[in-house]
Amino acid sequence: MTRNEQPSRILGADTAVGLLITTPRRYNAFNRLFFVGGVGGLVTTLAAVSGAGPGDHVLDIACGPGKLAVAMGGLVGAAGEVVGIDAAREMVEHARVAARSAPNCRFEYGLAQELDFADGSFDVVTSTFAMHHIPAAQRVPALTEMFRVLRPGGRLLLADMNPGSGVRGVLIRAMARFSAHRSGDDHHQRTASLDLRRYQDTLRDIGFGDFEYTANRYDTGILTARRPGPTTAAAR
């Protein structure tokens, strides 16, 4: 893999996999400031909306430092498992250390568009704050892979920033311009890519249904969908 990473920055560009976040501690510090100490509340919200429950097998794509994976690990319990993957090896290594107290969570290097799991392996798939990092040409393959690894009745959760009118909205748009500059994209397209509703038609074409979109007080948009079929609880 060829990388153009600078340790002094949060984002590193990789033409093969998109923008990588390669400095976990700096990323955690940024999130604490950006969400004004509300990271824990956001993670708890995302874990609850994911629908993960006792005994479920969950895949968290672009898991970052592993906070959401660990939160869902608490929901699935000892009979379940959460697998977190990330395209930045630095994040995988950090998550493995940070989650040592969560034995039902494991972390691996992996790409959303090339998932190394069998068909129907998971009850829940999540990917948060990640779609805009994936190269535009790879987003449909990534969503198709998410469908493939879900069991019938399985649930998908996507979350990303939802720019509001306040200070955080201004910061979100500024970051979109910065990441567009790093990746060579048009910044208007980069900002538009944050709105997950733009993927709903694609997800429907892939086979998903039962869509729901909500925006919360953390300036985060959450899109959920389901792979048609019996609920996973009934299938087991």
Backbone torsions as a table, in degrees:
resi	resn	phi	psi	omega
1	MET	NA	133.9	177.8
2	THR	-99.8	124.7	-177.6
3	ARG	-121.2	152.6	171.1
4	ASN	-122.9	79.2	-173.4
5	GLU	-111.6	140.3	176.1
6	GLN	-124.0	117.4	-175.3
7	PRO	-57.8	-22.3	-177.6
8	SER	-81.0	-3.6	-178.0
9	ARG	-116.3	157.4	175.3
10	ILE	-75.5	-42.4	-173.8
11	LEU	-99.0	138.0	171.1
12	GLY	-124.1	138.9	-176.9
13	ALA	-92.7	138.1	174.4
14	ASP	-137.6	115.2	-174.4
15	THR	-64.8	-21.5	-178.4
16	ALA	-82.6	-37.9	-174.1
17	VAL	-120.1	-4.3	178.4
18	GLY	104.2	-154.9	-179.2
19	LEU	-85.3	127.5	-179.3
20	LEU	-106.5	140.5	171.3
21	ILE	-99.9	113.0	-168.2
22	THR	-117.0	7.3	179.9
23	THR	-125.6	87.3	-172.9
24	PRO	-56.3	-44.8	-176.2
25	ARG	-67.2	-40.8	177.3
26	ARG	-64.9	-39.0	178.6
27	TYR	-64.3	-43.7	178.0
28	ASN	-62.2	-41.9	179.8
29	ALA	-64.6	-41.4	178.1
30	PHE	-60.9	-45.3	-178.7
31	ASN	-62.2	-38.9	178.6
32	ARG	-60.7	-39.9	179.6
33	LEU	-74.3	-44.8	-174.4
34	PHE	-64.4	-41.2	-178.9
35	PHE	-95.5	12.9	175.1
36	VAL	49.6	49.3	178.1
37	GLY	77.2	5.1	-175.9
38	GLY	-97.3	17.6	-178.0
39	VAL	-59.2	-42.5	-179.1
40	GLY	-60.6	-41.3	178.6
41	GLY	-66.1	-39.7	178.2
42	LEU	-64.7	-44.7	179.7
43	VAL	-61.5	-43.1	178.4
44	THR	-61.6	-40.9	178.5
45	THR	-63.0	-47.4	-179.0
46	LEU	-62.5	-41.6	179.8
47	ALA	-62.4	-42.1	-179.4
48	ALA	-66.8	-44.0	-177.7
49	VAL	-69.2	-24.5	179.4
50	SER	-59.5	-26.6	-178.2
51	GLY	82.8	4.7	178.7
52	ALA	-61.3	135.3	-178.5
53	GLY	-140.3	179.8	-176.3
54	PRO	-52.2	129.9	176.4
55	GLY	84.7	-5.6	-177.7
56	ASP	-72.4	153.0	170.8
57	HIS	-107.5	123.9	-170.4
58	VAL	-122.7	140.5	173.6
59	LEU	-116.0	122.7	176.8
60	ASP	-108.5	108.1	-176.2
61	ILE	-89.7	133.7	-173.8
62	ALA	62.0	55.8	-171.1
63	CYS	-69.9	-16.4	-178.9
64	GLY	58.5	-137.4	-177.9
65	PRO	-74.2	-1.1	171.1
66	GLY	93.9	7.0	-176.1
67	LYS	-63.1	-46.4	-179.7
68	LEU	-66.5	-40.6	178.9
69	ALA	-58.1	-44.6	-179.8
70	VAL	-65.1	-41.0	178.7
71	ALA	-61.8	-42.3	178.4
72	MET	-71.3	-29.0	174.5
73	GLY	-58.9	-35.8	176.9
74	GLY	-67.9	-27.5	-179.9
75	LEU	-81.5	-35.2	-175.7
76	VAL	-83.3	-20.8	175.7
77	GLY	72.1	-173.3	-174.5
78	ALA	-65.5	-25.9	-179.5
79	ALA	-82.5	-10.6	-179.6
80	GLY	-107.6	-179.0	179.8
81	GLU	-151.9	143.5	173.8
82	VAL	-120.4	127.3	176.2
83	VAL	-111.0	124.0	175.9
84	GLY	-107.1	133.4	175.1
85	ILE	-124.1	151.2	177.6
86	ASP	-150.1	149.1	-180.0
87	ALA	-81.9	-9.0	176.8
88	ALA	-104.0	115.1	-177.9
89	ARG	-61.8	-29.8	178.6
90	GLU	-62.4	-37.8	178.2
91	MET	-68.6	-40.7	179.1
92	VAL	-61.3	-45.8	-179.6
93	GLU	-63.6	-42.3	178.8
94	HIS	-63.3	-45.6	-178.1
95	ALA	-62.1	-38.2	-179.9
96	ARG	-61.7	-39.6	179.3
97	VAL	-72.9	-45.3	-176.3
98	ALA	-65.8	-25.6	-174.9
99	ALA	-104.7	23.2	-178.2
100	ARG	-61.2	-23.6	-180.0
101	SER	-87.4	4.4	-179.8
102	ALA	-117.9	84.5	-173.7
103	PRO	-65.0	-17.0	179.7
104	ASN	-93.6	13.4	176.5
105	CYS	-117.9	135.0	173.2
106	ARG	-136.2	156.0	-172.4
107	PHE	-131.3	136.9	-176.0
108	GLU	-139.3	156.2	170.7
109	TYR	-73.5	136.9	178.4
110	GLY	-174.9	158.9	179.9
111	LEU	-111.5	140.8	-179.8
112	ALA	-60.0	-34.9	-175.9
113	GLN	-86.0	-1.5	179.7
114	GLU	-142.4	64.4	-175.7
115	LEU	-73.2	129.1	-176.8
116	ASP	-95.5	56.5	-179.7
117	PHE	-136.7	152.5	-179.4
118	ALA	-69.8	160.1	175.7
119	ASP	-56.9	139.1	174.0
120	GLY	64.1	35.5	-176.4
121	SER	-83.7	-18.9	-168.7
122	PHE	-130.7	148.4	174.9
123	ASP	-84.8	-30.3	-177.6
124	VAL	-138.4	137.4	172.1
125	VAL	-125.3	130.5	177.0
126	THR	-124.7	149.7	173.3
127	SER	-151.3	112.1	-172.5
128	THR	-119.4	135.2	178.1
129	PHE	54.6	38.7	-171.6
130	ALA	-128.9	-30.6	-172.0
131	MET	-58.2	-38.4	-178.5
132	HIS	-72.7	-11.5	175.6
133	HIS	-85.1	-21.8	-178.6
134	ILE	-77.9	134.7	177.4
135	PRO	-52.8	140.8	-174.6
136	ALA	-53.2	-39.3	-177.7
137	ALA	-69.9	-15.1	-177.2
138	GLN	-102.5	-0.7	-174.2
139	ARG	-71.8	-41.4	177.3
140	VAL	-64.8	-45.9	174.3
141	PRO	-56.7	-37.8	179.5
142	ALA	-64.6	-45.3	179.6
143	LEU	-66.2	-35.3	177.2
144	THR	-65.0	-39.0	176.8
145	GLU	-65.3	-38.3	177.4
146	MET	-60.5	-42.3	177.4
147	PHE	-62.9	-43.7	-175.7
148	ARG	-60.5	-42.5	-173.8
149	VAL	-84.3	-7.1	176.2
150	LEU	-81.3	142.4	171.9
151	ARG	-75.5	156.9	173.3
152	PRO	-53.2	132.0	-176.3
153	GLY	86.9	-4.9	-178.6
154	GLY	-69.9	157.9	-170.8
155	ARG	-115.0	137.0	176.2
156	LEU	-110.6	136.7	172.6
157	LEU	-127.2	124.0	171.3
158	LEU	-115.7	138.8	176.8
159	ALA	-138.6	145.1	177.2
160	ASP	-157.0	171.2	-179.4
161	MET	-65.6	141.7	-179.9
162	ASN	-124.7	91.4	-171.8
163	PRO	-56.8	121.5	175.3
164	GLY	-95.7	-160.4	-176.9
165	SER	-97.7	-4.3	-176.3
166	GLY	-89.3	-165.8	-177.8
167	VAL	-60.5	-40.8	-178.8
168	ARG	-64.3	-34.8	176.6
169	GLY	-63.3	-40.1	176.9
170	VAL	-62.6	-42.4	179.5
171	LEU	-64.9	-39.9	179.8
172	ILE	-61.5	-44.3	-179.9
173	ARG	-66.7	-36.0	177.9
174	ALA	-65.5	-40.5	178.5
175	MET	-66.6	-35.2	177.4
176	ALA	-63.0	-40.8	177.7
177	ARG	-64.3	-40.4	-179.5
178	PHE	-64.5	-47.8	-178.3
179	SER	-67.5	-32.2	176.6
180	ALA	-64.9	-40.4	177.6
181	HIS	-62.5	-41.8	-179.3
182	ARG	-65.9	-34.3	-174.5
183	SER	-98.4	-8.0	-179.5
184	GLY	83.4	11.1	179.2
185	ASP	-85.4	164.7	170.2
186	ASP	-75.5	132.2	-172.5
187	HIS	-69.5	-26.4	175.8
188	HIS	-66.8	-40.4	176.9
189	GLN	-66.5	-37.3	179.7
190	ARG	-64.3	-43.2	178.2
191	THR	-64.2	-42.4	179.4
192	ALA	-62.3	-31.8	-177.5
193	SER	-67.6	-14.4	177.8
194	LEU	-72.2	-24.8	-177.7
195	ASP	-79.8	105.5	-174.0
196	LEU	-67.8	-17.2	179.6
197	ARG	-63.7	-19.9	178.9
198	ARG	-67.3	-16.2	-179.2
199	TYR	-93.9	-3.4	-171.9
200	GLN	-63.9	-42.3	178.3
201	ASP	-63.3	-40.3	177.8
202	THR	-62.6	-44.5	179.3
203	LEU	-62.5	-38.1	178.4
204	ARG	-65.6	-40.9	178.4
205	ASP	-63.7	-34.6	179.2
206	ILE	-69.4	-30.8	179.2
207	GLY	134.9	-4.4	-179.6
208	PHE	-74.3	159.2	174.8
209	GLY	-151.5	-171.2	175.3
210	ASP	57.7	54.9	-175.4
211	PHE	-81.9	147.0	172.4
212	GLU	-148.7	132.5	178.6
213	TYR	-123.3	133.2	175.8
214	THR	-136.7	152.6	173.4
215	ALA	-121.3	135.8	-175.2
216	ASN	-114.9	-178.2	-174.1
217	ARG	-70.7	-7.9	176.9
218	TYR	-90.6	15.8	-175.7
219	ASP	54.8	42.4	179.4
220	THR	-122.5	130.8	174.5
221	GLY	-97.3	137.4	-177.6
222	ILE	-125.1	122.7	176.7
223	LEU	-114.3	124.7	176.2
224	THR	-116.4	150.9	178.7
225	ALA	-151.7	169.1	-177.6
226	ARG	-135.6	142.5	170.6
227	ARG	-79.7	124.7	-176.7
228	PRO	-57.2	146.8	179.8
229	GLY	141.7	176.7	177.7
230	PRO	-63.0	151.5	177.3
231	THR	-59.4	149.5	-176.5
232	THR	-62.4	-31.3	179.6
233	ALA	-64.9	-39.0	179.7
234	ALA	-72.4	-29.5	-177.2
235	ALA	-74.2	-25.0	-176.9
236	ARG	-83.6	NA	NA
